[in-house]
Amino acid sequence: MLNYKQLYYFWHVARCGSVTQAAQQLHLTPQTISGQVAELEISLGVALFSRVGRRLVLTVAGRQAQEQAGAIFSLGAELEHTLRHASQELIMQVGIADSVPRTLAFELLAPAMALATPVRLICHEERAEQLFSELARHKLDMVLIDRPLPPDSGVRGYNHELGRSPLALFASPVLAARARDGFPASLEGLPLLIPGEKSATHDRLLAWYRQQGIHPHLVGQFDDSTLMKSFGKAGMGIFPAPLAMRDEIERLYGVELLATLPEVTLSYYLVSAGRQLSHPGVQAVIEGARQRLVEMEKHK
C-alpha cells in the first residue's frame, strides 16, 4: 500500500524544489526527507527526481505524482474539514446551469446562507445534461436552470418553478436612444448580443425577432452572460436580460432599459431528485423565491 507520509514528503520537495527547503518547512532533517523519498521511489519502482548539477528536477513520473498527490492532499483536507464540522454545518451541493445568470443565482441561493445552522455552499457550474446526471446519482442536492427537466431526459427529477420575469432589452445610452425611435422596427440593422444556444433566452429572443419581421444583426453570442453585458456596456450591441434584474444591470453596467418584451417570459427552476425537499438549504431557496414573488406582486 502507498505510504502517504512518504508521498507527503515527496510532494513538499517537489513544491519547494529542494530537500533543504522542504525540511525547513516540515521541521525535519534533510536526511530524513531524502531517506523517505528514496524509499518511496524504491517501493514504486520508478525515479521521481533526476539530478541536474546540484538541482533536483522532476521526471515525467515525478510530475504526474506531484499533480495527483496535490489532489489527494486537497481531498484529505476537505475530508478533515467535513468531519470536524459535521455537527456544526450543512453541506449544500448545488448545480448551476451555465445558462443561469450568476447574479440571479446569487439572489436565489442567498436565503440558504441565512439559516441559523451554518451552510457550506458548494456550487458546480456545468452543462445541464451533466448536472442532471450528477443529480440522479445524488451528488447534488439541487440544480438551478432556466428550463424544466425534460420528461424524456431519462433522469428522475422534480421541477420547482422559482419565478418568472419578462425579458427586457438593454443598451448603452447612445444605442438605446437610436433604438427607441420607431421601436421595434428600429432594431433592424442594429447590433445584437445574444446568449449561447444553451440558454432558453437564445431561442425565444430570435423567435420574437422573426415575429416582428426583423432580421437581427448578430455581432456576438456568449455562454457567459457577464461577458455579454460587458460588451453591451461598451456600446457593442443591444442585449437581453430578465426585467427582474433591471436595477442591478443598470447600476453595474451603466446601460439603460430599452424595452420590455412582455410576450417573452423567462422562468427559472429548481430541480430536485426527490419530490420531498428534506435539505433545509433547498427548502430555504424555495421559500425565499416564493417570498420574492409575493413582494413583486405587491409592487406591480
N, C-alpha and C positions, 0 to 999 in steps of 0.2 A: 504494500500500500504506500502511496505517496506520502513522504514526510513533509508535513505542511510547515514545520518550523524551518527546515532546510530551504523550502521554497520561499519562505518569507525572507530569509537572509539573502538568498539569491536576488529576489525582487528589489531589495534595498540596494544591493551592489549595482544592479542594472540601472536603477534610477539615479544613483549618485555618480556612477562612472568609475568608482574606485572602492577597494576594500576598506581603505583607511577612513574615508568619509562615512561609509556605511557603518563601520564600527563605532565611530564617534556618535552617530545618531542613535544607535542601539545601545550605547554604553557597554560595549563588549570589546574584547581584544581583537585586533586584526587576525591573529592566528585562529581564534575561534571561528570567525566568519569564513576565512579561507578553507578551514577544515570541513565545515558544514557544507559549503558549496561544492567542494571536491567530492564529498560523499554523495551529494545529490547527483552529480554527473555520473558517478560510478553506478548508482542504483538505476539511473535512466539509461545508461549505456550510450550517452551522447555528450559531446562537448558543448557547453553553453557559452563559453568565452574563448576567444583566442587572444594571445598577447601580441601586440604590435609595439615593439620598443618597450616602453615602461607603461603603456596603456592597455587596459582591458577592453576588448571590442566584442560585442555580442555576435555570435554565429547566427546562421539562419534559424537554427533550432532555439537559440537563446532569445531571439526577437519574438518568436512565437510563444515561448514560455513566458516572457515578460508581459506580453499582451494578455494572455489568458490568466496569468497569475493576478494581474491587476483586477480582472473581472471577478476572480474568486474572492479576493480580499474585500472588494466592494460589496459583494453579496454577503460576505461574512459580517461586515459592519452593519449592513441593513438588517440582517437576521438578529444580530445582537440588540440593535435599537428596537426592533419589533418586540422581542421577548422582554426586554427591560420595561417597555412602556405598554405592554399588552393590556394591563388593567387600567391604564391611565388615558388611553386614546383609542379612537376608532379609525381603522384604515378604510379609506373610501377610494376604490379604483373606478375611475371614470374614463370612458372613451369619448373623444370629441371628434366628430367627422370634420374633415378639412373644409367642408362647405359651410360650417357654422362660424359666424364672425366671433373672433376671440373676445371682444368686449362684451358681446351678448352672452357668451358662455360664462364670463366672469360674473355678470349680474345674476344669471340663473343659479350658479353654484354658490354664491355668497351666503345664502341662508344656512347652508350646511356648516359653514365655518363659524356661525354664531351660536351653535349649540352649546349647552352647558358642559357637555363632555367634549374635550378637545378632539378635533378631527384632523387626521393626517391625510391630505388630499393628494392622490397620485393620478395625474392626467396623462392619457395616452392619445396622441393625435395620429390618425391613420385613415386609410380608405374605409368607407362604410362596410364593405364586404369583410375586410379583415377584423374590424371591430365587432361585427355580428358573430363572427366565428369565435372570437375570444369570449364574447358574452355567453354563447352557447356552452362553452367549456367552463363557465363560472369563474373566469379570470377577471371579469369586470362586474361591477355592481350595477352599472347603468351605461347607456350610450346617449349622447346628445346628437341630434341630427335634424336636418331641415325637411325631411320627408319620412313618412311612416315606413316601418319594416314591411317590405312586400310580402304578400301571402305565399308567394311561390319561391321564397328565398331558401327554403329548406331548413330554416332556423326557427325554433320555437321562441317567440318573444311577444311582449305586450306593449302596445303603443299608448303613451300618455301624452296628450297634447298639452304643451306648456303655455302656449299663447299664439296669437295671430297678430299680424301687422300688415297694413297696406304697404306696397312697395313705393318708394319715392326715388326721384331723380335729383342728384346734387351736382353742382358745378362751381367752378371759380366764379367770382362776381362778374368778371368780364364776359365769360362764356354764358353764364346764366342770363345776363341782360340780352345777349343776342338771341337766346333760345326762347325767351318769354314772348317775344313779339310774334304772334301768329301760331302759338303752340297749339297742337303738336306738329303741324305741318313744317314749322320752323326747324324741326330736328333733321330734316333732310339735308344731308351733306355735312352735318356737324359731327365731330369726332365722338366716339362712344367707347368707354372702357367697360368691360363686362367680366363677371366671374367665370371660372372654368366650367367645363361641361359637367363636372361632378355636382355642381350646385343647382338646386331647383330653380334659382333665380335666372340662370342662363337660359333655359328653355322658355320660361314664362315671359321674360322680357322680350326675347326675339319674337315670340308669338304675338305679343302686344304690338310690336313694330309692324309686323305683317298685317295685322288687323287694321292698323292706321294707314296702310298703304305707303309706309315709309321704308326706304332702304337704308339700314344702319351703316354708317361709315366706321367700321370696327378698326380701332387703332391699337387695341390691347386686350388680351384675355389673361386672367390671373386666377390661379388657385389660392393665392394669398390675398385676402381681402384688404389687409392693411397696406400692402404694396399698391393695390389698385387705387386706394384712397389717396396715397401719397402722389401718384401720378395725377389724380384729379385735382389735388391741391396745387400742383404746378401748372394747372390750366391745360393739361394734355387731353382732356376729354370729360364728357358727362359720365357719371357713374351711378349705379343703383345701390340702395341700401334700405333696410326696414325703416319705416317712418318713426317707429318707436325709438330709434337711435338718433333722431334728428339733433337734439341738443348737444349730445356728445360729439357728433360728426362735425357740426358747425363750429364748436368750440376748439376741437383739436386740429382741424384741417383748414379752418378759415374759408370754408366754402358756404354756399347758400342753397337753400331748398329751391329747386327749380319747379317741381310739380309733384303732386301725389297722384298715384295711379290706383284709385280705389277698386278698380276691377281686377287688379292683380294682388292677391293676398298671399302672404308668406306665413307658413305655420312651422312651429318648432316642436320637436317631440323628445320625450324621454322614453327610451326603450329599455324594458327590464326583462330579465329571464323568467321571472315568475309573476303571476297575477297579484299576489300579495307582496307588498313592499315592506320587508322586515328591517332593512337598514335604516337607522334613524336619519342619516345624512340624506338618503334618497327621499325619505318622507319629507324632510325639510325643504328640499328642492321643489317637490310637488306643491307643498303648502305655500311656499314663497311665490311660486308662479301664479297660483290661484289668487293670492292676495294682491299681486301686481295687476291682474286682470280686473279685480274689483276696483282698485284705485283708478285705473284707466277709464273704466265705465263712469265713475263719478265725475271725472273731469271732461267728459265729452260735451 
